[in-house]
Amino acid sequence: MKEANLNHDLIALFKDYGAVAHKLPDPNQAVVLNASKRPFDGFARFPSPVNDFWFEAKLIKNKIQAFATSRVETHQIDNLKKIKSNGGLAAVILGFWESRKDYWFMVFDIDFIDKLRGASIKKKELLALCEKKYSISLRKEGLKCFKPEWLIEKMITALPGE
């Protein structure tokens, strides 16, 4: 499982639920060295109430562990914050994949990620968010009950106890 697989699965999920969704293509290495980098991973335009949703996706695989917010690059945070300031929903999607066990994600508000810039979200904090039902399943049985509104309702803006 790679981050590209997570992006593919998210875009497919969003399309299944009425969105026009696209993954921004990754530039080849020569372009990355000589030009600006890709601003974020993708976007989806859902019917109301979600409307426009822009995201950067990161993947943790094999077992749940702390997430270093430094994995989200400064230009990605800045671009997503600009989108949010113009009325779009902007988030970092943190996917979790455990082979033959589980596959799910959480949605973190871009302002929250910016506030934590350089810090980590601890494993115990991620587990507490799971207990509070902030995770969204990407397993087959979970896909049948997905609701686009969850991208708003389950968006994480603070850690438990804050």
C-alpha positions in Angstrom: 0.0 0.0 0.0 1.3 3.4 -1.0 0.0 7.0 -0.5 -1.0 6.9 -4.2 -3.3 4.0 -3.4 -4.9 6.0 -0.6 -5.4 9.0 -3.0 -7.0 6.7 -5.6 -9.3 5.1 -3.1 -10.4 8.5 -1.7 -11.1 9.9 -5.2 -13.1 6.7 -6.1 -15.1 6.9 -2.8 -15.9 10.6 -3.4 -17.1 9.9 -7.0 -19.3 7.0 -5.7 -21.1 9.5 -3.5 -21.8 12.2 -6.1 -18.7 14.2 -6.3 -16.7 15.4 -9.3 -13.3 14.5 -7.9 -9.7 14.6 -9.2 -6.3 13.7 -8.0 -3.6 16.2 -9.1 -1.0 14.3 -11.0 2.4 14.0 -9.4 5.1 15.8 -11.5 8.1 13.9 -12.7 11.4 14.4 -10.8 12.8 16.9 -13.3 9.8 19.1 -12.9 10.0 19.0 -9.1 13.7 20.1 -9.2 13.0 23.0 -11.6 9.5 24.3 -10.9 6.9 24.7 -8.2 5.7 21.6 -6.4 2.2 20.1 -6.5 0.1 22.3 -4.2 -1.9 19.4 -2.6 -3.2 16.0 -3.6 -6.8 16.5 -4.8 -10.2 18.0 -4.7 -13.8 17.0 -4.9 -17.0 19.0 -5.6 -19.9 17.4 -3.7 -23.5 18.4 -3.7 -24.5 20.6 -0.8 -23.9 20.7 2.2 -20.2 19.7 1.5 -19.6 21.5 -1.7 -15.8 22.0 -2.5 -13.4 19.9 -0.5 -9.6 20.1 -1.1 -7.1 17.8 0.6 -3.6 16.6 1.1 -3.4 12.9 2.0 -0.8 11.1 4.1 -0.6 7.4 5.0 0.5 5.5 8.0 0.8 1.8 7.4 1.2 -1.4 9.3 0.3 -0.1 12.8 -1.1 3.1 14.3 1.7 5.4 15.3 2.3 9.1 15.9 1.9 11.5 13.0 4.6 14.1 12.4 2.8 17.2 11.0 6.1 18.1 9.3 5.2 15.4 6.7 2.8 18.1 5.4 5.0 20.5 3.5 4.8 24.2 4.1 3.7 25.0 0.6 0.9 22.4 0.9 -0.4 24.0 4.2 -0.1 27.5 2.7 -2.1 26.5 -0.5 -4.8 24.8 1.5 -5.1 27.7 3.9 -5.6 30.1 0.9 -8.4 27.8 -0.4 -10.1 27.8 3.0 -9.8 31.6 3.3 -11.8 31.7 0.0 -14.6 29.5 1.4 -13.5 26.0 0.5 -13.1 23.1 2.9 -9.4 22.3 3.2 -8.0 19.4 5.1 -5.2 16.9 5.6 -6.5 13.3 5.3 -4.6 10.9 7.4 -5.1 7.3 6.2 -4.3 4.2 8.2 -3.7 0.8 6.6 -3.0 -2.5 8.4 -2.6 -5.4 6.0 -5.6 -7.8 6.3 -6.9 -5.9 9.3 -8.2 -2.4 8.8 -8.2 0.6 6.4 -9.6 4.0 7.5 -8.9 7.7 7.6 -9.4 10.8 9.6 -9.9 14.4 8.4 -7.9 17.2 10.0 -8.8 20.8 9.4 -5.9 22.7 7.7 -5.9 25.4 10.4 -5.4 22.8 13.1 -2.5 21.2 11.2 -1.0 24.6 10.7 -1.3 25.3 14.4 0.6 22.1 15.1 3.2 22.7 12.4 6.4 20.9 13.4 4.8 18.9 16.2 3.4 15.4 16.3 0.0 14.0 17.0 0.7 11.2 19.5 -0.5 7.6 19.0 -2.6 7.9 22.2 -4.3 11.0 20.8 -5.1 9.3 17.5 -6.5 6.3 19.4 -8.7 8.7 21.5 -10.0 10.2 18.3 -10.9 6.7 17.0 -12.7 6.0 20.3 -14.7 9.2 19.7 -15.7 8.0 16.3 -13.7 10.4 14.2 -12.4 7.7 11.9 -14.0 6.8 8.6 -13.7 3.3 7.3 -12.4 2.5 3.8 -13.1 -1.2 4.2 -15.9 -2.6 2.0 -18.5 -2.7 4.7 -17.6 0.8 5.7 -17.9 2.1 2.2 -21.5 1.2 2.0 -22.5 3.6 4.8 -20.1 6.6 4.0 -21.8 10.0 4.0 -20.1 13.0 2.4 -21.3 15.1 5.3 -18.8 13.2 7.5 -16.0 15.2 5.9 -17.5 18.2 7.8 -19.0 16.5 10.9 -15.9 14.4 11.6 -13.3 17.1 10.7 -10.8 17.4 13.6 -10.1 20.9 14.8 -8.7 20.0 18.3 -7.3 17.0 20.1 -9.3 15.3 22.9 -8.9 17.2 26.1 -8.1 20.6 24.4 
